[in-house]
């Protein structure tokens, strides 16, 4: 049976952010904390040891694999800040065109610092992701 690695924990988000060595990255982590909290209306929770997530949804794939994940989130890693948004929605790609300086992986968008991006587009990406996931995986 598959055991999901990234689960919501009771660890302190503030304590996690305070332990970030790089001052600029710590400041960006707080900026993102405010922005994500304000935009989603959900409190920040730690998911695994390094992801700060907001809200949650339950997914179930055709393969039978299922689990829980944050609606959106971020992780202030040493090299770059990882932003977690829903994948599979064309609106995401459209919004990213005006996002600023970033790179994208399969499921993450990576930025060096908050100053490199348009925070209004970030708010739109957060809202789009939450809406898409709530429509794709309705609770209940």
Rosetta constraint file for C-alpha pairs under 8 A:
AtomPair CA 2 CA 65 HARMONIC 7.95 0.50
AtomPair CA 4 CA 67 HARMONIC 6.91 0.50
AtomPair CA 5 CA 48 HARMONIC 7.20 0.50
AtomPair CA 6 CA 47 HARMONIC 5.70 0.50
AtomPair CA 6 CA 48 HARMONIC 4.72 0.50
AtomPair CA 6 CA 69 HARMONIC 7.73 0.50
AtomPair CA 7 CA 47 HARMONIC 5.05 0.50
AtomPair CA 7 CA 48 HARMONIC 5.38 0.50
AtomPair CA 7 CA 68 HARMONIC 7.37 0.50
AtomPair CA 7 CA 69 HARMONIC 7.30 0.50
AtomPair CA 8 CA 45 HARMONIC 6.67 0.50
AtomPair CA 8 CA 46 HARMONIC 5.79 0.50
AtomPair CA 8 CA 47 HARMONIC 4.20 0.50
AtomPair CA 8 CA 48 HARMONIC 6.30 0.50
AtomPair CA 9 CA 45 HARMONIC 7.06 0.50
AtomPair CA 9 CA 46 HARMONIC 5.51 0.50
AtomPair CA 9 CA 47 HARMONIC 5.75 0.50
AtomPair CA 9 CA 48 HARMONIC 6.44 0.50
AtomPair CA 10 CA 45 HARMONIC 7.38 0.50
AtomPair CA 10 CA 46 HARMONIC 6.87 0.50
AtomPair CA 11 CA 16 HARMONIC 7.91 0.50
AtomPair CA 11 CA 45 HARMONIC 7.70 0.50
AtomPair CA 11 CA 46 HARMONIC 5.99 0.50
AtomPair CA 12 CA 16 HARMONIC 6.24 0.50
AtomPair CA 12 CA 45 HARMONIC 7.64 0.50
AtomPair CA 12 CA 46 HARMONIC 6.99 0.50
AtomPair CA 13 CA 17 HARMONIC 6.25 0.50
AtomPair CA 13 CA 44 HARMONIC 6.86 0.50
AtomPair CA 13 CA 45 HARMONIC 6.35 0.50
AtomPair CA 13 CA 46 HARMONIC 5.95 0.50
AtomPair CA 13 CA 52 HARMONIC 6.92 0.50
AtomPair CA 14 CA 18 HARMONIC 6.01 0.50
AtomPair CA 15 CA 19 HARMONIC 6.30 0.50
AtomPair CA 16 CA 20 HARMONIC 7.00 0.50
AtomPair CA 16 CA 50 HARMONIC 7.79 0.50
AtomPair CA 17 CA 26 HARMONIC 6.04 0.50
AtomPair CA 17 CA 29 HARMONIC 6.60 0.50
AtomPair CA 17 CA 30 HARMONIC 7.44 0.50
AtomPair CA 18 CA 26 HARMONIC 6.94 0.50
AtomPair CA 20 CA 25 HARMONIC 7.14 0.50
AtomPair CA 20 CA 26 HARMONIC 5.65 0.50
AtomPair CA 21 CA 25 HARMONIC 7.97 0.50
AtomPair CA 21 CA 26 HARMONIC 7.41 0.50
AtomPair CA 22 CA 26 HARMONIC 6.17 0.50
AtomPair CA 23 CA 27 HARMONIC 6.16 0.50
AtomPair CA 24 CA 28 HARMONIC 6.18 0.50
AtomPair CA 25 CA 29 HARMONIC 6.06 0.50
AtomPair CA 25 CA 76 HARMONIC 6.71 0.50
AtomPair CA 25 CA 113 HARMONIC 7.24 0.50
AtomPair CA 26 CA 30 HARMONIC 6.41 0.50
AtomPair CA 26 CA 76 HARMONIC 7.81 0.50
AtomPair CA 27 CA 31 HARMONIC 6.31 0.50
AtomPair CA 28 CA 32 HARMONIC 6.10 0.50
AtomPair CA 28 CA 113 HARMONIC 6.71 0.50
AtomPair CA 28 CA 114 HARMONIC 6.03 0.50
AtomPair CA 29 CA 33 HARMONIC 6.04 0.50
AtomPair CA 29 CA 76 HARMONIC 6.27 0.50
AtomPair CA 30 CA 34 HARMONIC 6.27 0.50
AtomPair CA 31 CA 35 HARMONIC 6.22 0.50
AtomPair CA 31 CA 114 HARMONIC 7.94 0.50
AtomPair CA 32 CA 36 HARMONIC 5.86 0.50
AtomPair CA 32 CA 74 HARMONIC 7.97 0.50
AtomPair CA 32 CA 114 HARMONIC 7.93 0.50
AtomPair CA 33 CA 37 HARMONIC 5.96 0.50
AtomPair CA 33 CA 44 HARMONIC 7.30 0.50
AtomPair CA 34 CA 38 HARMONIC 5.93 0.50
AtomPair CA 35 CA 39 HARMONIC 5.98 0.50
AtomPair CA 35 CA 123 HARMONIC 7.44 0.50
AtomPair CA 36 CA 40 HARMONIC 5.89 0.50
AtomPair CA 36 CA 41 HARMONIC 7.96 0.50
AtomPair CA 36 CA 54 HARMONIC 7.30 0.50
AtomPair CA 36 CA 73 HARMONIC 7.62 0.50
AtomPair CA 36 CA 123 HARMONIC 7.71 0.50
AtomPair CA 36 CA 126 HARMONIC 7.37 0.50
AtomPair CA 37 CA 41 HARMONIC 5.46 0.50
AtomPair CA 37 CA 42 HARMONIC 5.70 0.50
AtomPair CA 37 CA 43 HARMONIC 5.96 0.50
AtomPair CA 37 CA 44 HARMONIC 6.60 0.50
AtomPair CA 37 CA 54 HARMONIC 7.21 0.50
AtomPair CA 38 CA 42 HARMONIC 7.86 0.50
AtomPair CA 39 CA 123 HARMONIC 6.47 0.50
AtomPair CA 39 CA 126 HARMONIC 7.18 0.50
AtomPair CA 39 CA 127 HARMONIC 7.14 0.50
AtomPair CA 40 CA 54 HARMONIC 7.02 0.50
AtomPair CA 40 CA 55 HARMONIC 7.62 0.50
AtomPair CA 40 CA 126 HARMONIC 7.39 0.50
AtomPair CA 40 CA 127 HARMONIC 7.21 0.50
AtomPair CA 40 CA 130 HARMONIC 7.74 0.50
AtomPair CA 42 CA 54 HARMONIC 5.48 0.50
AtomPair CA 42 CA 55 HARMONIC 5.44 0.50
AtomPair CA 43 CA 54 HARMONIC 6.14 0.50
AtomPair CA 43 CA 55 HARMONIC 7.30 0.50
AtomPair CA 44 CA 52 HARMONIC 6.21 0.50
AtomPair CA 44 CA 53 HARMONIC 5.71 0.50
AtomPair CA 44 CA 54 HARMONIC 5.17 0.50
AtomPair CA 44 CA 55 HARMONIC 7.82 0.50
AtomPair CA 45 CA 52 HARMONIC 5.67 0.50
AtomPair CA 45 CA 53 HARMONIC 5.33 0.50
AtomPair CA 45 CA 54 HARMONIC 6.37 0.50
AtomPair CA 46 CA 50 HARMONIC 7.00 0.50
AtomPair CA 46 CA 51 HARMONIC 5.74 0.50
AtomPair CA 46 CA 52 HARMONIC 4.76 0.50
AtomPair CA 46 CA 53 HARMONIC 6.08 0.50
AtomPair CA 47 CA 51 HARMONIC 5.04 0.50
AtomPair CA 47 CA 52 HARMONIC 6.03 0.50
AtomPair CA 47 CA 53 HARMONIC 6.16 0.50
AtomPair CA 47 CA 70 HARMONIC 7.74 0.50
AtomPair CA 50 CA 75 HARMONIC 5.92 0.50
AtomPair CA 50 CA 76 HARMONIC 7.77 0.50
AtomPair CA 50 CA 77 HARMONIC 7.91 0.50
AtomPair CA 51 CA 73 HARMONIC 6.73 0.50
AtomPair CA 51 CA 74 HARMONIC 5.79 0.50
AtomPair CA 51 CA 75 HARMONIC 4.74 0.50
AtomPair CA 52 CA 73 HARMONIC 5.40 0.50
AtomPair CA 52 CA 74 HARMONIC 5.42 0.50
AtomPair CA 52 CA 75 HARMONIC 6.03 0.50
AtomPair CA 53 CA 70 HARMONIC 5.12 0.50
AtomPair CA 53 CA 71 HARMONIC 7.18 0.50
AtomPair CA 53 CA 72 HARMONIC 5.85 0.50
AtomPair CA 53 CA 73 HARMONIC 4.10 0.50
AtomPair CA 53 CA 74 HARMONIC 6.61 0.50
AtomPair CA 54 CA 70 HARMONIC 5.56 0.50
AtomPair CA 54 CA 71 HARMONIC 5.97 0.50
AtomPair CA 54 CA 72 HARMONIC 5.60 0.50
AtomPair CA 54 CA 73 HARMONIC 5.88 0.50
AtomPair CA 55 CA 70 HARMONIC 5.40 0.50
AtomPair CA 55 CA 71 HARMONIC 5.34 0.50
AtomPair CA 55 CA 72 HARMONIC 7.26 0.50
AtomPair CA 56 CA 68 HARMONIC 6.58 0.50
AtomPair CA 56 CA 69 HARMONIC 5.39 0.50
AtomPair CA 56 CA 70 HARMONIC 4.08 0.50
AtomPair CA 56 CA 71 HARMONIC 4.98 0.50
AtomPair CA 57 CA 68 HARMONIC 5.59 0.50
AtomPair CA 57 CA 69 HARMONIC 5.71 0.50
AtomPair CA 57 CA 70 HARMONIC 6.34 0.50
AtomPair CA 57 CA 71 HARMONIC 6.24 0.50
AtomPair CA 57 CA 133 HARMONIC 7.43 0.50
AtomPair CA 57 CA 134 HARMONIC 7.49 0.50
AtomPair CA 57 CA 137 HARMONIC 6.90 0.50
AtomPair CA 57 CA 139 HARMONIC 7.20 0.50
AtomPair CA 58 CA 66 HARMONIC 7.22 0.50
AtomPair CA 58 CA 67 HARMONIC 5.66 0.50
AtomPair CA 58 CA 68 HARMONIC 4.46 0.50
AtomPair CA 58 CA 69 HARMONIC 6.68 0.50
AtomPair CA 58 CA 137 HARMONIC 6.73 0.50
AtomPair CA 58 CA 139 HARMONIC 7.22 0.50
AtomPair CA 59 CA 66 HARMONIC 5.33 0.50
AtomPair CA 59 CA 67 HARMONIC 5.58 0.50
AtomPair CA 59 CA 68 HARMONIC 6.21 0.50
AtomPair CA 59 CA 69 HARMONIC 7.79 0.50
AtomPair CA 59 CA 137 HARMONIC 6.14 0.50
AtomPair CA 60 CA 64 HARMONIC 6.27 0.50
AtomPair CA 60 CA 65 HARMONIC 5.77 0.50
AtomPair CA 60 CA 66 HARMONIC 4.12 0.50
AtomPair CA 60 CA 67 HARMONIC 6.73 0.50
AtomPair CA 61 CA 65 HARMONIC 5.40 0.50
AtomPair CA 61 CA 66 HARMONIC 6.18 0.50
AtomPair CA 71 CA 85 HARMONIC 7.28 0.50
AtomPair CA 71 CA 86 HARMONIC 7.41 0.50
AtomPair CA 71 CA 129 HARMONIC 7.04 0.50
AtomPair CA 71 CA 130 HARMONIC 5.67 0.50
AtomPair CA 71 CA 133 HARMONIC 6.83 0.50
AtomPair CA 72 CA 83 HARMONIC 7.82 0.50
AtomPair CA 72 CA 84 HARMONIC 5.40 0.50
AtomPair CA 72 CA 85 HARMONIC 5.21 0.50
AtomPair CA 72 CA 86 HARMONIC 7.29 0.50
AtomPair CA 72 CA 126 HARMONIC 6.60 0.50
AtomPair CA 72 CA 129 HARMONIC 6.94 0.50
AtomPair CA 72 CA 130 HARMONIC 6.98 0.50
AtomPair CA 73 CA 83 HARMONIC 6.01 0.50
AtomPair CA 73 CA 84 HARMONIC 4.96 0.50
AtomPair CA 73 CA 85 HARMONIC 7.06 0.50
AtomPair CA 74 CA 81 HARMONIC 7.00 0.50
AtomPair CA 74 CA 82 HARMONIC 5.37 0.50
AtomPair CA 74 CA 83 HARMONIC 4.32 0.50
AtomPair CA 74 CA 84 HARMONIC 5.59 0.50
AtomPair CA 75 CA 81 HARMONIC 5.71 0.50
AtomPair CA 75 CA 82 HARMONIC 5.08 0.50
AtomPair CA 75 CA 83 HARMONIC 6.60 0.50
AtomPair CA 76 CA 80 HARMONIC 6.73 0.50
AtomPair CA 76 CA 81 HARMONIC 4.43 0.50
AtomPair CA 76 CA 82 HARMONIC 6.40 0.50
AtomPair CA 77 CA 81 HARMONIC 5.38 0.50
AtomPair CA 77 CA 82 HARMONIC 6.96 0.50
AtomPair CA 79 CA 112 HARMONIC 7.54 0.50
AtomPair CA 80 CA 110 HARMONIC 6.04 0.50
AtomPair CA 80 CA 111 HARMONIC 5.67 0.50
AtomPair CA 80 CA 112 HARMONIC 4.92 0.50
AtomPair CA 80 CA 113 HARMONIC 7.64 0.50
AtomPair CA 81 CA 110 HARMONIC 5.56 0.50
AtomPair CA 81 CA 111 HARMONIC 5.25 0.50
AtomPair CA 81 CA 112 HARMONIC 6.03 0.50
AtomPair CA 81 CA 113 HARMONIC 7.08 0.50
AtomPair CA 82 CA 108 HARMONIC 6.05 0.50
AtomPair CA 82 CA 109 HARMONIC 5.80 0.50
AtomPair CA 82 CA 110 HARMONIC 4.67 0.50
AtomPair CA 82 CA 111 HARMONIC 6.67 0.50
AtomPair CA 83 CA 108 HARMONIC 5.60 0.50
AtomPair CA 83 CA 109 HARMONIC 5.05 0.50
AtomPair CA 83 CA 110 HARMONIC 6.12 0.50
AtomPair CA 83 CA 111 HARMONIC 7.78 0.50
AtomPair CA 84 CA 107 HARMONIC 6.77 0.50
AtomPair CA 84 CA 108 HARMONIC 5.14 0.50
AtomPair CA 84 CA 109 HARMONIC 6.61 0.50
AtomPair CA 85 CA 107 HARMONIC 7.24 0.50
AtomPair CA 85 CA 108 HARMONIC 6.86 0.50
AtomPair CA 85 CA 109 HARMONIC 7.80 0.50
AtomPair CA 85 CA 125 HARMONIC 7.26 0.50
AtomPair CA 85 CA 126 HARMONIC 6.85 0.50
AtomPair CA 85 CA 129 HARMONIC 5.57 0.50
AtomPair CA 86 CA 92 HARMONIC 7.99 0.50
AtomPair CA 86 CA 107 HARMONIC 7.47 0.50
AtomPair CA 86 CA 129 HARMONIC 5.02 0.50
AtomPair CA 86 CA 130 HARMONIC 7.70 0.50
AtomPair CA 86 CA 132 HARMONIC 7.27 0.50
AtomPair CA 86 CA 133 HARMONIC 6.74 0.50
AtomPair CA 87 CA 92 HARMONIC 7.47 0.50
AtomPair CA 87 CA 107 HARMONIC 6.24 0.50
AtomPair CA 89 CA 93 HARMONIC 7.66 0.50
AtomPair CA 89 CA 132 HARMONIC 7.16 0.50
AtomPair CA 90 CA 94 HARMONIC 6.65 0.50
AtomPair CA 91 CA 95 HARMONIC 6.18 0.50
AtomPair CA 91 CA 128 HARMONIC 7.32 0.50
AtomPair CA 92 CA 96 HARMONIC 6.17 0.50
AtomPair CA 92 CA 125 HARMONIC 6.52 0.50
AtomPair CA 92 CA 128 HARMONIC 7.27 0.50
AtomPair CA 92 CA 129 HARMONIC 7.70 0.50
AtomPair CA 93 CA 97 HARMONIC 6.68 0.50
AtomPair CA 94 CA 98 HARMONIC 7.83 0.50
AtomPair CA 95 CA 99 HARMONIC 6.57 0.50
AtomPair CA 95 CA 121 HARMONIC 6.61 0.50
AtomPair CA 95 CA 124 HARMONIC 7.48 0.50
AtomPair CA 95 CA 125 HARMONIC 6.67 0.50
AtomPair CA 96 CA 100 HARMONIC 7.68 0.50
AtomPair CA 96 CA 121 HARMONIC 7.72 0.50
AtomPair CA 98 CA 118 HARMONIC 7.48 0.50
AtomPair CA 98 CA 121 HARMONIC 6.95 0.50
AtomPair CA 99 CA 117 HARMONIC 5.54 0.50
AtomPair CA 99 CA 118 HARMONIC 5.38 0.50
AtomPair CA 99 CA 119 HARMONIC 7.94 0.50
AtomPair CA 99 CA 121 HARMONIC 5.67 0.50
AtomPair CA 99 CA 122 HARMONIC 7.04 0.50
AtomPair CA 100 CA 116 HARMONIC 5.97 0.50
AtomPair CA 100 CA 117 HARMONIC 4.43 0.50
AtomPair CA 100 CA 118 HARMONIC 6.00 0.50
AtomPair CA 101 CA 111 HARMONIC 6.81 0.50
AtomPair CA 101 CA 116 HARMONIC 5.39 0.50
AtomPair CA 101 CA 117 HARMONIC 5.96 0.50
AtomPair CA 102 CA 109 HARMONIC 6.71 0.50
AtomPair CA 102 CA 110 HARMONIC 5.51 0.50
AtomPair CA 102 CA 111 HARMONIC 4.83 0.50
AtomPair CA 102 CA 112 HARMONIC 7.44 0.50
AtomPair CA 102 CA 116 HARMONIC 7.80 0.50
AtomPair CA 102 CA 117 HARMONIC 7.70 0.50
AtomPair CA 103 CA 109 HARMONIC 5.91 0.50
AtomPair CA 103 CA 110 HARMONIC 5.16 0.50
AtomPair CA 103 CA 111 HARMONIC 6.74 0.50
AtomPair CA 104 CA 108 HARMONIC 5.81 0.50
AtomPair CA 104 CA 109 HARMONIC 4.37 0.50
AtomPair CA 104 CA 110 HARMONIC 5.88 0.50
AtomPair CA 105 CA 109 HARMONIC 6.25 0.50
AtomPair CA 105 CA 110 HARMONIC 7.70 0.50
AtomPair CA 111 CA 116 HARMONIC 7.29 0.50
AtomPair CA 111 CA 117 HARMONIC 7.80 0.50
AtomPair CA 112 CA 116 HARMONIC 7.10 0.50
AtomPair CA 113 CA 117 HARMONIC 7.65 0.50
AtomPair CA 114 CA 119 HARMONIC 7.68 0.50
AtomPair CA 117 CA 121 HARMONIC 7.98 0.50
AtomPair CA 117 CA 122 HARMONIC 7.70 0.50
AtomPair CA 118 CA 122 HARMONIC 6.43 0.50
AtomPair CA 119 CA 123 HARMONIC 6.21 0.50
AtomPair CA 120 CA 124 HARMONIC 6.37 0.50
AtomPair CA 121 CA 125 HARMONIC 6.10 0.50
AtomPair CA 122 CA 126 HARMONIC 6.18 0.50
AtomPair CA 123 CA 127 HARMONIC 6.19 0.50
AtomPair CA 124 CA 128 HARMONIC 5.96 0.50
AtomPair CA 125 CA 129 HARMONIC 6.00 0.50
AtomPair CA 126 CA 130 HARMONIC 6.24 0.50
AtomPair CA 127 CA 131 HARMONIC 6.11 0.50
AtomPair CA 128 CA 132 HARMONIC 5.98 0.50
AtomPair CA 129 CA 133 HARMONIC 6.10 0.50
AtomPair CA 130 CA 134 HARMONIC 6.03 0.50
AtomPair CA 131 CA 135 HARMONIC 6.17 0.50
AtomPair CA 132 CA 136 HARMONIC 6.00 0.50
AtomPair CA 133 CA 137 HARMONIC 5.67 0.50
AtomPair CA 133 CA 138 HARMONIC 7.70 0.50
AtomPair CA 134 CA 138 HARMONIC 5.19 0.50
AtomPair CA 134 CA 139 HARMONIC 7.49 0.50
